[in-house]
Amino acid sequence: MRETQNVTKLETDYLIVGSGAVGMAFADVILSETDANMIIVDKFHKPGGHWNLAYSFVKLHQPSAYYGVSSEDLGKDDTDKVGVNKGLRHLSSGAEISAYYDDVMQRKFLPSGRVKYFPLCEYQGENKFVSTLTGRSYTVKVNKKNVNAAHMQTKVPSTHTPNFSISPEVQFIAINDLPKVGKPPAGWIVIGGGKTGVDAIIWLLEHQVDPAKITWIVPRDSWYTDRKNIQPSEEFLKYFLNDQLAQLKALEQAESVTDLFDKLEKSGVLLRIDKKVRPKMHRGATISQLELKQLRRVKNIVRMGRIKRIEKDGIILERGRIDNDPNHIFVDCSANALAHLDNTPIFSGNTITLQPVRGGQIVFSAAFIAHVEADYKEEIQKNKLCGVVPLPNHDTDWIKMFAGSMKNQHNWKKDPELTKWLYNNRLDGFSHLVANISEKDEEMQAILKRLRNSIKPAMINLETLLS
């Protein structure tokens, strides 16, 4: 490192922009499987990305057992004993996750001598970044690859600017400020039908708020995944396999897209809050049956589209108007967590753009991409193994996400070494459990046989549904 005319010159093998969940997962595998060195640049003061700004009561909505980085366990290796996740695998809190990433950086990455970390820095493109604290500028000579770990543009409620006008008399807060409310309002109006809105509703109910005092503005109802079906433990393996089989059977037998979702719901793959309302959104969020029971206690759900403006005495929506009491508190949960961008190839020249290669598992995807970067040479082969699985938004995106995941999985199975890596990587979650099923277990072997027999007809019909 040398300084010339107020610009510090650096050199590295990999320049990673972003020390959030995907950037950390990628760097961890590069550190473990190569002798390369890295520079990690991030705008926050410590690693963890959006977890630095998350609301205090946030938790993962997938088990901690397959979140974080490959080499370090996250959370407790047990089941939750209380709350709406009772009986299911531990869900780490935001505080746990933030401490975990800081620990990985301080105790593993930096002591290796192969990682240099530049927090509180703004990346300016063309291998340049500047410190937002000191103003010092840096330029980097990159010997191997630039890694864009911020492509998906994760957003959180605390930094979100609503796209509607708000009267100054209205009490309007981000979900982060819920625990700070010091005086009971006349009622609560939660804005947003996604996972953040679910978290706000559950938090209010857990703190004994009368569900009759809650109004939930839901522009689009959502399909949810039953969390019971994605538990990475032998105890729940049968649920996971039956869920996979149900997805294939639904795809094989569906006569239309509507029929597909009817079958997915009937078999327990997908859940919805109101049986009378057809969801138009799917973002891969999971809920437990206990959460679903709590959410159904809220009866005053407004389905008139998005808010256009909030006035002192009324809420103007796309398809109507409802009255407003100035003594209500609005809780904003309308931020889209992940941007839905046009997909770009993951490997392109000297740039790696981190994106999902398996639906619902973004950190696993980043680790997998790092392994492919470390072990494979040809860009064509790398992109074949790392086909981009689009982030879901609309209900029918479930079909595209499933198709992308299955295509990648099919390519991975052809490679024995890759199969071995999946077996040994904790972020995969399930490969080792499936591979370890005893040949003497007739019931589980029968499920596996049905799975294998269903793949081809399901994929044939999937092409029809995609069109």
C-alpha positions in Angstrom: 0.0 0.0 0.0 1.4 3.4 -0.9 0.1 6.9 -1.0 0.5 9.2 -4.0 -1.0 12.7 -4.3 -3.6 12.1 -1.5 -4.7 8.8 -3.2 -3.7 5.5 -1.5 -2.9 2.8 -3.9 -3.8 -0.8 -3.0 -3.4 -4.2 -4.7 -5.5 -7.4 -4.2 -6.7 -10.5 -5.9 -10.4 -9.9 -5.2 -12.1 -6.5 -4.5 -15.4 -7.3 -2.8 -17.9 -4.4 -2.6 -20.2 -5.1 0.3 -19.7 -6.9 3.6 -23.3 -8.0 4.0 -24.5 -11.6 4.2 -23.6 -12.4 0.6 -20.2 -10.7 0.6 -19.2 -12.4 3.8 -20.4 -15.8 2.5 -18.4 -15.4 -0.7 -15.2 -14.2 1.1 -15.4 -17.0 3.6 -15.2 -19.7 0.9 -12.4 -17.9 -1.0 -10.5 -17.7 2.2 -11.0 -21.4 3.0 -10.5 -22.8 -0.5 -7.8 -20.6 -2.1 -4.7 -18.7 -1.1 -6.0 -15.5 -2.6 -6.1 -12.2 -0.8 -9.1 -9.8 -0.6 -10.1 -6.3 0.0 -13.7 -5.8 1.4 -15.2 -2.3 1.1 -18.5 -1.4 2.8 -20.4 1.8 3.7 -21.4 0.6 7.2 -19.1 0.8 10.2 -19.1 -3.0 10.7 -20.0 -6.1 8.7 -23.5 -7.5 8.3 -25.0 -5.1 5.7 -28.6 -4.4 6.3 -28.5 -6.1 9.7 -26.8 -3.0 11.0 -30.1 -1.1 10.4 -32.6 -3.8 11.2 -35.4 -3.4 13.8 -34.5 -4.6 17.3 -37.0 -7.5 17.3 -36.2 -8.9 13.9 -35.4 -12.6 13.5 -34.4 -14.8 10.6 -37.4 -16.5 8.9 -35.3 -19.5 8.0 -33.4 -21.7 10.4 -30.1 -20.3 11.6 -28.5 -23.7 10.8 -28.1 -22.7 7.1 -27.5 -18.9 7.4 -24.2 -17.0 7.8 -20.9 -18.2 6.4 -19.9 -21.8 5.6 -17.1 -22.2 8.1 -18.8 -20.9 11.3 -22.1 -22.1 12.9 -24.7 -19.4 13.6 -27.1 -19.5 16.6 -28.0 -22.4 18.8 -28.2 -26.0 17.5 -31.6 -26.7 19.0 -35.3 -25.9 18.7 -37.2 -22.9 20.0 -39.1 -23.6 23.2 -41.4 -20.7 23.3 -43.1 -18.2 20.9 -44.5 -18.5 17.4 -41.6 -20.6 16.2 -42.0 -23.1 19.1 -40.9 -26.7 18.2 -38.9 -25.5 15.1 -35.2 -24.9 14.6 -33.7 -21.8 16.2 -34.2 -18.5 14.4 -31.4 -16.1 15.2 -32.2 -12.5 16.3 -30.8 -9.5 14.5 -28.5 -8.8 17.5 -27.1 -12.4 17.2 -26.5 -12.0 13.5 -24.8 -8.7 13.8 -22.5 -10.0 16.5 -21.8 -13.1 14.5 -20.6 -11.2 11.4 -18.4 -8.9 13.5 -16.9 -12.0 15.2 -16.2 -13.7 11.8 -14.5 -10.5 10.6 -12.5 -9.9 13.7 -11.5 -13.5 14.7 -11.2 -15.2 11.3 -11.0 -12.9 8.3 -8.6 -10.2 9.6 -6.2 -12.5 11.5 -5.7 -14.5 8.4 -3.6 -11.7 7.0 -5.3 -12.1 3.6 -8.3 -9.9 4.2 -8.2 -6.1 4.4 -11.4 -4.5 5.5 -12.4 -0.9 4.7 -15.6 0.1 6.5 -17.3 3.5 6.3 -16.2 3.7 2.6 -18.2 4.5 -0.5 -17.4 2.6 -3.6 -17.2 4.9 -6.6 -16.6 2.4 -9.4 -13.5 1.7 -11.5 -11.8 0.2 -8.5 -11.9 3.4 -6.5 -13.5 4.2 -3.1 -13.4 7.0 -0.6 -13.7 7.0 3.2 -16.8 8.8 4.4 -15.1 9.5 7.7 -11.7 10.9 6.6 -12.3 11.7 2.9 -9.2 9.7 2.0 -9.3 8.2 -1.5 -8.2 4.8 -2.6 -7.5 3.1 -5.9 -7.1 -0.7 -6.2 -5.2 -2.8 -8.7 -7.3 -6.0 -8.9 -5.4 -9.1 -10.1 -8.3 -11.4 -10.4 -11.9 -10.3 -10.0 -14.2 -7.5 -8.8 -17.0 -8.9 -6.8 -20.3 -7.0 -6.6 -22.0 -8.1 -3.4 -24.4 -5.2 -3.4 -26.2 -5.9 -6.6 -29.5 -6.8 -5.0 -29.7 -3.5 -3.1 -31.1 -4.7 0.1 -33.5 -2.1 1.7 -34.8 -1.8 5.2 -37.7 0.2 6.7 -35.5 2.6 8.7 -34.0 4.1 5.5 -37.0 3.7 3.3 -38.8 6.8 1.9 -42.5 6.1 1.3 -43.7 6.8 -2.2 -46.9 8.5 -1.0 -47.5 11.9 0.7 -48.1 12.1 4.5 -49.9 14.9 6.3 -47.8 16.5 9.0 -50.5 15.8 11.6 -50.2 12.0 11.1 -48.2 9.9 13.5 -46.0 7.9 11.1 -43.1 5.6 12.2 -40.9 2.9 10.8 -41.2 -0.5 12.3 -37.8 0.2 14.1 -39.6 2.7 16.3 -42.4 0.4 17.5 -40.6 -0.4 20.9 -40.2 3.4 21.5 -43.9 4.2 21.5 -44.6 5.5 25.0 -48.3 6.3 24.9 -51.2 4.0 23.8 -52.6 5.2 20.5 -56.3 5.0 19.4 -55.2 2.2 17.0 -52.4 0.9 14.9 -52.3 0.9 11.1 -49.6 -1.4 9.6 -48.7 -0.7 6.0 -47.3 -3.6 4.0 -48.3 -7.2 3.2 -44.8 -8.7 3.2 -42.6 -10.3 5.9 -41.9 -7.0 7.6 -45.7 -6.3 8.0 -46.1 -9.9 9.4 -43.3 -9.1 11.9 -45.1 -5.9 13.0 -48.4 -7.6 13.5 -46.9 -10.5 15.4 -44.9 -8.1 17.7 -48.1 -6.1 18.5 -50.1 -9.2 19.3 -47.3 -10.7 21.4 -47.4 -7.4 23.4 -51.1 -7.9 24.1 -52.4 -5.3 21.6 -56.1 -6.0 21.0 -56.3 -7.3 17.3 -59.5 -5.2 16.9 -57.2 -2.1 17.3 -55.0 -3.2 14.4 -55.7 -2.2 10.8 -53.6 -4.0 8.2 -53.2 -2.3 4.8 -52.3 -5.1 2.4 -51.9 -4.0 -1.3 -51.3 -7.6 -2.3 -51.8 -10.8 -0.3 -48.8 -13.2 -0.3 -48.2 -16.9 -0.6 -46.0 -18.2 2.2 -43.8 -21.3 2.7 -44.6 -23.4 5.7 -41.4 -23.2 7.8 -42.0 -26.8 9.0 -41.0 -28.1 5.6 -37.5 -26.5 5.5 -36.1 -27.7 8.9 -32.5 -29.0 8.4 -32.8 -31.9 10.9 -33.4 -35.7 10.7 -36.6 -35.1 12.8 -38.2 -33.1 10.0 -36.6 -34.7 7.0 -39.7 -36.5 6.1 -41.6 -33.2 5.9 -38.9 -31.8 3.6 -39.0 -34.7 1.2 -42.8 -34.9 1.1 -42.8 -31.1 0.4 -40.4 -31.6 -2.5 -42.5 -34.5 -3.8 -45.7 -32.4 -3.4 -44.1 -29.6 -5.5 -43.2 -32.1 -8.3 -46.6 -33.8 -8.2 -48.4 -30.4 -8.4 -46.3 -29.4 -11.4 -46.8 -32.8 -13.0 -50.6 -32.8 -12.7 -51.5 -29.0 -13.0 -53.7 -28.2 -15.9 -53.2 -24.4 -15.5 -51.3 -21.9 -13.3 -54.3 -21.5 -11.1 -54.7 -25.2 -10.8 -51.0 -25.4 -9.9 -51.4 -23.1 -6.9 -54.5 -24.8 -5.8 -52.6 -28.1 -5.7 -49.6 -26.5 -3.9 -51.9 -25.1 -1.2 -53.9 -28.3 -0.8 -50.7 -30.3 -0.3 -49.3 -27.8 2.3 -46.4 -26.4 0.2 -47.9 -22.9 0.2 -50.0 -21.1 2.8 -52.1 -17.9 2.7 -53.7 -15.9 5.5 -57.2 -15.6 4.1 -58.6 -18.6 2.2 -61.1 -16.2 0.5 -58.4 -14.0 -1.1 -56.2 -15.1 -3.9 -52.6 -14.0 -3.3 -50.8 -12.0 -6.0 -47.4 -11.9 -4.4 -44.7 -14.5 -3.6 -41.4 -13.5 -2.2 -40.2 -16.7 -0.6 -41.1 -15.7 3.0 -41.7 -18.5 5.5 -44.1 -18.6 8.4 -45.0 -21.2 11.0 -48.5 -22.5 11.7 -48.5 -20.7 15.0 -47.7 -17.4 13.3 -50.5 -18.0 10.8 -53.0 -18.6 13.6 -52.0 -15.3 15.2 -52.2 -13.3 11.9 -55.7 -14.6 11.3 -56.8 -12.9 14.5 -56.5 -9.5 12.7 -59.8 -9.1 10.9 -59.6 -5.5 9.7 -57.5 -6.0 6.5 -57.7 -3.3 3.9 -57.3 -4.5 0.3 -57.7 -1.4 -1.8 -54.2 -1.4 -3.4 -51.3 0.9 -2.5 -51.6 4.1 -0.5 -51.6 7.3 -2.6 -51.6 9.7 0.3 -52.4 9.9 4.1 -54.4 12.8 5.1 -55.3 14.0 8.7 -58.7 12.4 8.5 -58.5 9.8 5.7 -56.3 7.4 3.8 -56.5 7.6 0.0 -55.7 4.3 -1.7 -55.7 3.2 -5.4 -59.2 1.7 -5.1 -60.9 3.8 -2.5 -60.7 5.8 0.8 -61.0 4.9 4.5 -61.3 7.2 7.5 -58.4 8.0 9.7 -58.1 9.1 13.3 -55.2 11.5 14.0 -54.6 9.4 17.2 -53.7 6.3 15.2 -50.1 5.3 14.7 -49.0 4.3 11.2 -46.3 1.6 11.0 -44.4 1.7 7.7 -43.4 -1.8 6.5 -43.7 -1.1 2.8 -40.0 -1.2 1.8 -39.1 -4.0 -0.7 -36.2 -5.9 1.0 -34.5 -6.8 -2.3 -34.6 -5.0 -5.6 -36.0 -7.0 -8.5 -33.4 -6.2 -11.1 -32.8 -7.5 -14.6 -30.6 -10.6 -14.2 -27.0 -10.2 -15.3 -24.6 -13.1 -15.9 -22.8 -14.0 -12.6 -19.4 -14.4 -14.2 -18.6 -11.7 -16.8 -14.9 -11.1 -17.6 -13.3 -9.7 -14.5 -16.6 -9.2 -12.6 -18.6 -11.5 -10.4 -22.1 -10.3 -9.7 -23.5 -12.2 -6.7 -27.1 -13.3 -7.2 -29.2 -16.4 -6.2 -28.5 -19.7 -7.8 -31.0 -21.5 -5.6 -34.4 -20.1 -4.7 -34.7 -18.8 -1.1 -31.1 -19.4 -0.3 -29.1 -16.2 -1.0 -26.1 -16.8 1.3 -25.7 -20.4 0.2 -25.7 -19.0 -3.4 -22.9 -16.7 -2.6 -20.8 -19.5 -1.0 -21.5 -21.7 -4.0 -20.5 -19.1 -6.5 -17.2 -18.6 -4.6 -16.5 -22.4 -4.8 -17.2 -22.4 -8.5 -14.8 -19.4 -8.9 -12.1 -21.3 -7.0 -12.5 -24.7 -8.7 -13.5 -24.1 -12.3 -11.6 -22.3 -15.0 -13.9 -21.6 -18.0 -16.4 -18.8 -17.8 -19.0 -20.7 -19.9 -18.9 -23.6 -17.5 -19.1 -21.3 -14.4 -22.2 -19.6 -15.7 -23.7 -23.0 -16.6 -23.3 -24.1 -13.0 -24.4 -20.7 -11.7 -27.6 -19.9 -13.6 -29.3 -16.9 -12.1 -32.5 -17.8 -10.2 -34.8 -14.7 -10.3 -35.9 -13.2 -7.1 -39.6 -13.7 -6.7 -42.2 -10.9 -6.5 -45.4 -11.9 -8.3 -47.2 -15.1 -7.4 -46.3 -16.8 -10.7 -42.6 -16.1 -10.0 -42.7 -19.2 -7.9 -42.7 -21.2 -11.2 -39.6 -19.3 -12.6 -37.8 -19.7 -9.3 -38.5 -23.4 -9.1 -37.5 -23.9 -12.8 -34.2 -22.1 -12.3 -33.4 -24.0 -9.1 -34.1 -27.4 -10.7 -32.1 -26.6 -13.8 -29.1 -25.7 -11.6 -29.5 -28.8 -9.4 -29.7 -31.0 -12.5 -26.3 -29.6 -13.7 -24.7 -30.0 -10.2 -25.7 -33.6 -9.9 -23.6 -34.5 -13.0 -20.4 -33.5 -11.1 -19.3 -35.9 -8.3 -16.9 -33.4 -6.8 -19.6 -30.7 -6.7 -22.0 -33.2 -5.1 -19.3 -33.9 -2.4 -19.0 -30.1 -1.8 -22.7 -29.7 -1.3 -22.7 -32.7 1.1 -20.1 -31.0 3.3 -21.3 -27.4 3.1 -23.5 -26.5 6.1 -25.3 -23.7 4.1 -26.7 -26.3 1.8 -28.8 -27.6 4.7 -30.2 -30.9 3.2 -27.8 -32.7 0.9 -26.1 -34.6 3.8 -29.4 -35.5 5.4 -30.7 -37.0 2.2 -27.5 -38.8 1.3 -27.4 -40.4 4.8 -30.8 -42.0 4.6 -30.4 -45.6 5.4 -31.1 -48.1 2.6 -33.0 -50.1 5.2 -35.4 -47.3 5.8 -38.2 -48.5 3.5 -40.5 -45.6 4.0 -37.9 -42.9 3.2 -36.5 -44.9 0.3 -40.0 -45.1 -1.1 -40.3 -41.3 -1.0 -37.0 -40.9 -2.7 -38.1 -43.3 -5.5 -41.3 -41.4 -6.0 -39.2 -38.1 -6.2 -36.9 -39.5 -8.9 -39.9 -40.8 -10.9 -41.7 -37.5 -10.7 -38.8 -35.2 -11.9 -39.1 -35.8 -15.6 -42.9 -35.5 -16.0 -42.9 -32.4 -13.7 -40.3 -30.7 -15.7 -42.1 -31.4 -19.0 -45.3 -29.8 -17.7 -43.3 -27.0 -16.2 -42.3 -25.8 -19.6 -46.0 -25.6 -20.6 -46.8 -23.6 -17.4 -43.8 -21.3 -18.0 -45.2 -20.4 -21.5 
